[in-house]
Amino acid sequence: MTGNAGNEGVNAVGAEREATTSAGAGVSLTRYDPECPVSVIVVNCNGRDHLEVCLSSLLRQTLQPVEVIVVDNGSNDGSVAFVRERFGAAIRLIANPTNPGYGAALNTGIRAARGRYLIALNNDTELDTGCVQALVEAADTYPNAGSCAPKILSFHDRNVIDNVGHLLYIDGLSRGRGRLEVDRGQYDRPEEVIGASGCAVLLRRAMLADVGLFDEDFFAYCEDTDLALRARLAGWTCRYVPAAVVYHKYSAFWGEYSPRKAFFVERNRVWTAVKCLPAWLLVLSPLFTLLRFAAQGWGALRRRGAAGRFATAHSRGALALVLVRAAAAAAAGLPRMWQRRRSIQRHRRVPAMAAAAWLRDFGMGVREVALKD
């Protein structure tokens, strides 16, 4: 750690303990360099074509200095050489020899970061010049906000919403709030949301020290929902900050309807539910999963929603096979996840029935989750 170390303030629910999960063990997450207001961790894997726009937008932020850390996951497209040659000492580069996954790369960057606040960022993004400052100001205003979500718009059509925080389905699946709606200002009010998309989110050090880092077993997808629910259980909130604008190339790495993405989403959704849902909701959730599968099956037949798009791009049989494979992989990991559940639920600071309020305030119905793109 460089510079004179400071200490992150204690959160409003009184949590001061360091993370004891495998993701955060032995790392002092509450210490930072007071001269560095924020560190942005950009995860890259064979995304050389995205890096110029993304990194340049970070270096143009109105709030300075911003520490920019690129964690490269085993790229073979010249990304590492490009960052070194184009940006030099302006960017801190950590080059992993292989691809350990998105959450693992973020954890590596978090452990190396010097900033008072931390921002996790996809490489296929561009930030408005005032984005970082707006996120930091919101985090300063709301000390119990463990994370802050920006307004994320489509990179290619900047009048269309990518997401403005997340919505939660009763079985633990999440979806971008406002996704593919035309931006008419309907989400221009700062407010609380259930959680933020992992493609762009400000994270508070004290929250991470309290609940742990991203679950590296997830590899990709849903690790943001898992972290958001762990934070909720510990008493933290998430603030949506519409003044902080990010432009995102949705699913640029694997594609919107790829079998790999579908596999990870469904497997990791099960793990998130097992780890984070209170017992009463966990018991009910399989019934709602069956309802969702029925709606997705209808969507696949009618070529509607994400399932319909997947079936068009691949086949209905391929969709069924992905779900079977995901269920088998989720079952294989259940002993590990159940052990983590015991620790998470043991340190829960909100009542189990608080999840009812989550679903009331931030939930979505089966039509939203199954029949929209």
C-alpha positions as a printed Julia matrix, in Angstrom:
373×3 Matrix{Float64}:
   0.0     0.0     0.0
   1.53    3.32   -1.04
   1.05    6.69    0.59
  -0.16    7.46    4.11
  -2.96    5.08    5.0
  -6.29    6.29    6.29
  -9.31    4.46    7.64
 -12.75    4.07    6.14
 -15.55    5.24    8.4
 -17.57    2.68   10.31
 -20.91    1.95    8.66
 -24.24    2.92   10.16
 -25.01   -0.58   11.39
 -21.78   -0.72   13.37
 -19.8    -3.28   11.38
 -16.04   -3.01   11.9
 -14.81   -6.54   11.44
 -12.56   -7.56    8.53
 -13.87  -10.05    5.98
 -13.22  -13.64    6.94
 -14.41  -15.32    3.76
 -11.88  -16.9     1.43
 -12.35  -13.95   -0.94
 -11.22  -11.42    1.61
  -9.12  -13.32    4.13
  -6.01  -11.53    5.28
  -6.69   -8.32    3.31
  -7.11   -4.97    5.08
 -10.02   -3.66    3.05
 -10.67   -0.63    5.27
  -7.27    1.03    4.72
  -6.63    3.4     1.84
  -4.46    6.28    0.61
  -6.18    9.57    1.62
  -4.63   11.28   -1.41
  -6.51    8.92   -3.73
 -10.31    9.45   -3.68
 -11.21    6.5    -5.89
  -9.74    3.47   -7.66
 -11.4     2.09  -10.78
 -10.79   -1.6   -11.5
 -11.28   -2.48  -15.17
 -11.42   -6.19  -15.98
 -10.21   -7.13  -19.46
 -10.01  -10.37  -21.41
  -9.21  -10.07  -25.11
 -10.92   -6.7   -25.18
  -8.21   -4.63  -26.81
 -10.74   -2.98  -29.14
 -12.67   -1.61  -26.15
  -9.78   -0.26  -24.09
  -9.03    3.02  -25.84
 -12.53    4.38  -25.29
 -12.93    3.0   -21.77
  -9.58    4.04  -20.33
  -9.52    7.43  -22.03
 -12.92    8.24  -20.5
 -11.53    7.44  -17.04
  -8.57    9.76  -17.51
 -10.94   12.61  -18.46
 -12.98   12.5   -15.24
 -13.72   15.79  -13.5
 -12.74   14.22  -10.18
  -9.0    13.64  -10.01
  -6.82   11.85   -9.22
  -8.5     8.6   -10.24
  -6.39    5.49   -9.88
  -7.1     3.24  -12.86
  -6.2    -0.45  -12.51
  -6.55   -2.83  -15.45
  -6.68   -6.49  -14.45
  -6.06   -8.53  -17.58
  -7.28  -12.13  -17.6
  -4.83  -13.95  -19.86
  -5.5   -11.96  -23.05
  -3.82  -13.11  -26.25
  -4.98  -10.22  -28.45
  -2.25   -7.74  -27.55
  -4.25   -6.02  -24.8
  -1.39   -5.96  -22.29
   1.11   -4.48  -24.76
  -1.5    -1.93  -25.9
  -2.14   -0.67  -22.36
   1.57   -0.36  -21.65
   2.4     1.41  -24.89
  -0.67    3.66  -25.11
  -1.14    4.67  -21.47
   2.18    3.95  -19.74
   2.33    4.95  -16.08
  -1.18    6.49  -16.18
  -2.63    2.98  -15.79
  -1.72    0.31  -13.25
  -1.64   -3.03  -15.02
  -2.02   -6.46  -13.4
  -1.63   -9.27  -15.92
  -3.01  -12.66  -14.9
  -1.5   -15.53  -16.91
  -4.92  -17.22  -17.25
  -8.58  -16.23  -16.94
  -9.77  -16.84  -13.35
 -13.12  -15.13  -14.01
 -14.64  -11.69  -13.6
 -15.13  -11.76   -9.83
 -11.64  -13.1    -9.2
 -10.13  -10.34  -11.35
 -12.11   -7.71   -9.47
 -10.93   -9.15   -6.16
  -7.32   -8.94   -7.35
  -7.81   -5.29   -8.26
  -9.61   -4.49   -5.02
  -6.77   -5.93   -2.97
  -4.23   -3.81   -4.9
  -6.28   -0.59   -4.97
  -5.32    2.55   -3.03
  -8.53    4.58   -3.39
 -10.97    5.55   -0.65
 -13.78    4.21   -2.84
 -13.63    1.41   -5.39
 -15.38    1.2    -8.76
 -15.78   -2.12  -10.59
 -16.01   -1.6   -14.35
 -16.36   -3.63  -17.52
 -13.92   -2.89  -20.32
 -16.77   -2.37  -22.83
 -17.9     0.9   -21.24
 -17.44    4.64  -21.57
 -18.0     7.02  -18.67
 -19.44   10.51  -18.87
 -16.87   13.0   -17.59
 -18.73   13.66  -14.33
 -19.62   10.04  -13.59
 -17.02    9.24  -10.95
 -17.57   12.52   -9.12
 -21.34   11.96   -8.97
 -20.86    8.45   -7.58
 -18.39    9.63   -4.92
 -20.65   12.51   -3.87
 -23.58   10.1    -3.46
 -21.46    7.7    -1.4
 -20.36   10.59    0.83
 -23.99   11.67    1.27
 -25.28    8.19    2.17
 -22.81    6.51    4.55
 -24.94    3.37    4.86
 -24.89    2.83    1.08
 -22.54   -0.08    0.55
 -22.7     0.5    -3.2
 -23.89    3.08   -5.72
 -25.35    2.3    -9.14
 -24.92    4.65  -12.1
 -27.36    5.22  -14.92
 -26.2     2.81  -17.64
 -27.25    3.53  -21.21
 -26.65    1.59  -24.41
 -23.31    2.47  -25.96
 -24.7     2.17  -29.48
 -28.07    3.9   -28.9
 -27.68    6.43  -26.13
 -31.38    7.07  -25.78
 -31.95    3.47  -24.68
 -31.46    2.21  -21.13
 -29.13   -0.71  -20.46
 -30.0    -0.76  -16.75
 -30.62    1.57  -13.83
 -29.93   -0.86  -11.03
 -31.41   -4.33  -10.71
 -34.78   -5.95  -10.15
 -35.1    -9.24   -8.23
 -37.24  -12.28   -9.01
 -38.39  -14.46   -6.13
 -35.98  -17.33   -7.0
 -32.87  -15.11   -6.84
 -32.62  -14.2   -10.53
 -31.98  -10.53  -11.28
 -32.54   -8.34  -14.33
 -31.6    -4.8   -15.26
 -34.27   -2.33  -14.2
 -35.57   -0.34  -17.15
 -33.72   -2.5   -19.66
 -34.35   -1.5   -23.31
 -36.74    1.28  -22.37
 -36.32    4.6   -24.16
 -34.79    7.05  -21.7
 -37.4     9.78  -21.22
 -36.23   10.83  -17.79
 -38.42    8.28  -15.99
 -35.43    7.13  -13.94
 -33.9    10.54  -13.21
 -34.75   10.52   -9.5
 -32.03    9.37   -7.08
 -33.38    6.47   -5.05
 -32.63    3.16   -3.4
 -32.39   -0.01   -5.51
 -31.86   -3.66   -4.57
 -28.38   -3.69   -6.1
 -26.18   -2.53   -8.97
 -24.98   -4.17  -12.15
 -21.45   -5.5   -11.85
 -20.54   -3.85  -15.14
 -20.27   -0.48  -13.35
 -20.68    0.01   -9.6
 -19.09    1.99   -6.79
 -18.23   -0.14   -3.76
 -17.57    1.03   -0.22
 -14.56   -0.52    1.48
 -16.31   -0.95    4.82
 -19.09   -2.92    3.13
 -16.6    -5.28    1.48
 -14.73   -5.69    4.75
 -18.02   -6.54    6.4
 -19.51   -9.05    3.94
 -16.55  -10.21    1.85
 -15.53   -9.8    -1.77
 -17.01  -11.29   -4.96
 -17.53  -15.05   -4.93
 -14.84  -16.38   -7.26
 -16.61  -19.7    -7.79
 -19.21  -17.9    -9.91
 -16.61  -17.15  -12.65
 -19.01  -14.81  -14.49
 -22.54  -13.45  -14.02
 -24.68  -13.08  -10.87
 -21.72  -12.3    -8.64
 -23.11   -8.76   -8.44
 -26.53  -10.01   -7.23
 -24.86  -12.31   -4.72
 -22.8    -9.43   -3.28
 -25.82   -7.11   -3.26
 -27.94   -9.58   -1.28
 -25.14  -10.34    1.16
 -24.83   -6.6     1.76
 -28.61   -6.27    2.21
 -28.64   -9.04    4.79
 -25.93   -7.19    6.7
 -27.92   -3.96    6.71
 -26.31   -2.06    3.81
 -28.26   -0.33    1.06
 -27.59    0.54   -2.6
 -28.21    4.02   -4.05
 -29.07    4.71   -7.67
 -27.28    7.84   -8.95
 -28.79    9.08  -12.24
 -26.26   11.92  -12.54
 -23.53    9.29  -13.0
 -23.84    8.09  -16.6
 -22.12    5.07  -18.17
 -22.46    3.8   -21.75
 -22.24    0.01  -22.1
 -21.88   -2.46  -24.97
 -24.22   -5.11  -23.57
 -22.73   -8.66  -23.45
 -19.94   -7.71  -25.87
 -17.72  -10.6   -24.74
 -19.94  -13.71  -25.1
 -22.98  -12.24  -26.82
 -26.47  -11.62  -25.46
 -27.87  -15.14  -25.97
 -24.86  -17.43  -25.81
 -25.05  -20.92  -24.25
 -22.13  -20.1   -21.92
 -23.86  -17.0   -20.58
 -27.15  -18.88  -20.1
 -25.32  -21.67  -18.26
 -23.52  -19.35  -15.84
 -26.61  -17.23  -15.18
 -28.78  -20.22  -14.26
 -26.11  -22.07  -12.24
 -25.09  -18.96  -10.34
 -28.7   -17.96   -9.74
 -29.17  -21.21   -7.81
 -26.04  -20.57   -5.77
 -27.15  -17.01   -5.0
 -30.53  -18.27   -3.79
 -28.99  -20.96   -1.6
 -26.5   -18.55   -0.04
 -28.65  -15.48    0.42
 -32.4   -16.08    0.46
 -33.96  -16.33    3.92
 -35.24  -19.82    4.7
 -38.93  -19.05    4.1
 -38.16  -17.63    0.67
 -35.69  -20.38   -0.22
 -38.4   -23.0     0.42
 -40.83  -21.17   -1.87
 -38.38  -20.33   -4.61
 -38.42  -23.69   -6.5
 -42.15  -23.23   -7.18
 -41.46  -19.84   -8.75
 -38.54  -21.29  -10.72
 -40.93  -23.84  -12.23
 -43.32  -21.01  -13.08
 -40.47  -19.11  -14.71
 -39.38  -22.19  -16.68
 -42.96  -22.63  -17.92
 -43.08  -19.0   -19.04
 -39.65  -19.27  -20.67
 -40.73  -22.45  -22.43
 -43.76  -20.63  -23.81
 -41.45  -17.77  -24.82
 -39.14  -20.2   -26.62
 -42.1   -21.62  -28.56
 -43.42  -18.17  -29.41
 -39.99  -16.64  -30.0
 -40.55  -14.11  -27.22
 -38.2   -12.87  -24.52
 -34.65  -13.97  -23.88
 -35.62  -17.65  -24.19
 -37.18  -16.97  -27.57
 -34.09  -15.09  -28.72
 -31.91  -17.95  -27.53
 -34.04  -20.54  -29.32
 -33.87  -18.49  -32.51
 -30.1   -18.15  -32.32
 -29.56  -21.82  -31.34
 -32.54  -24.12  -30.76
 -35.13  -25.02  -28.14
 -33.26  -28.26  -27.52
 -30.05  -26.34  -26.87
 -31.88  -24.21  -24.31
 -33.19  -27.3   -22.5
 -29.7   -28.82  -22.5
 -28.18  -25.67  -21.0
 -30.74  -25.71  -18.18
 -30.01  -29.38  -17.43
 -26.25  -28.77  -17.4
 -26.68  -25.72  -15.18
 -28.84  -27.65  -12.71
 -26.26  -30.45  -12.52
 -23.4   -27.99  -11.98
 -25.39  -26.08   -9.37
 -26.12  -29.32   -7.49
 -22.45  -30.27   -7.51
 -21.57  -26.99   -5.8
 -24.34  -27.05   -3.23
 -22.24  -28.36   -0.3
 -19.84  -25.39   -0.67
 -22.65  -22.92   -1.05
 -24.57  -24.3     1.91
 -21.51  -23.88    4.08
 -21.24  -20.26    2.96
 -24.93  -19.8     3.61
 -24.46  -20.76    7.25
 -21.87  -18.01    7.7
 -23.9   -15.41    5.77
 -27.14  -16.1     7.63
 -25.36  -16.22   10.98
 -24.18  -12.63   10.45
 -27.52  -11.38    9.13
 -28.56   -8.1    10.79
 -32.0    -7.69    9.23
 -35.06   -9.84   10.0
 -35.76  -12.75    7.69
 -39.04  -11.14    6.62
 -37.14   -8.13    5.25
 -36.96  -10.05    1.97
 -40.71   -9.49    1.6
 -40.0    -5.75    1.45
 -37.27   -6.36   -1.13
 -39.75   -8.14   -3.38
 -42.39   -5.47   -2.81
 -40.06   -2.56   -3.55
 -37.58   -4.07   -6.0
 -39.2    -7.27   -7.27
 -40.4    -8.28  -10.72
 -43.03  -10.69  -11.94
 -42.63  -13.73  -14.15
 -43.58  -11.82  -17.33
 -40.76   -9.34  -16.75
 -38.12  -11.99  -16.16
 -39.21  -14.49  -18.8
 -40.84  -12.6   -21.66
 -38.74   -9.47  -22.07
 -35.45   -9.31  -24.0
